Amino acid sequence: MIGGLVYMFSSYLLKKLRIDDPIDAFSVHGACGIWGVIATGFFGVKEYICPDSNVDCVTTAGQTAMQVVGVLFIIVWTALLSTVMFAVLRLVRCLRAREHAEIRGLDLDHHLGYTGLLRYHAEIQLTTGDLDVENASVLPLTRVVDVEEKQHDKN
């Protein structure tokens, strides 16, 4: 239940800060993951943590502090490793899509056609068989060659 509240607050905060995370990946994996690690300190069972149940090897506050330190190390490790990885990708020019692919559209470049709502009407017509090919204003594009030929025909 607490994890759900952490998710909701994190998702709301990201939207308020105008941080683009359309599938709430940080809220689910980052914020809830942090809560899950820290919650081990709050809800830890002494018998599972201490080798001898007669000895107080750790307190709830001490275990929670260890979990917070663990989270901080995970954040630092992830930030450093990501910085190095993205720097290398930037140096070898693999971080971004090629400029002509961005201009033409990534759906066209990566999927050989448009996806999503841009082609919904044409796809519905194709699947129902009601596509009037002669009078259609939007024809489905399934190959890059089709797009290039269509561009050539316009010019």
Protein Blocks (a to p, Z undefined) as FASTA:
>chain_A
ZZmmmmmmmmmmmmmnopacfkommmmmmmmmmmmmmmmmmmpcfklmpmblkbcfbcfk
lmmmmmmmmmmmmmmmmmmmmmmmmmmmmmnopmbccfklmmnopklmmnopaehjllmm
mmmmmmnopacfklpcbdcdfbfklmmmmmmmmZZ
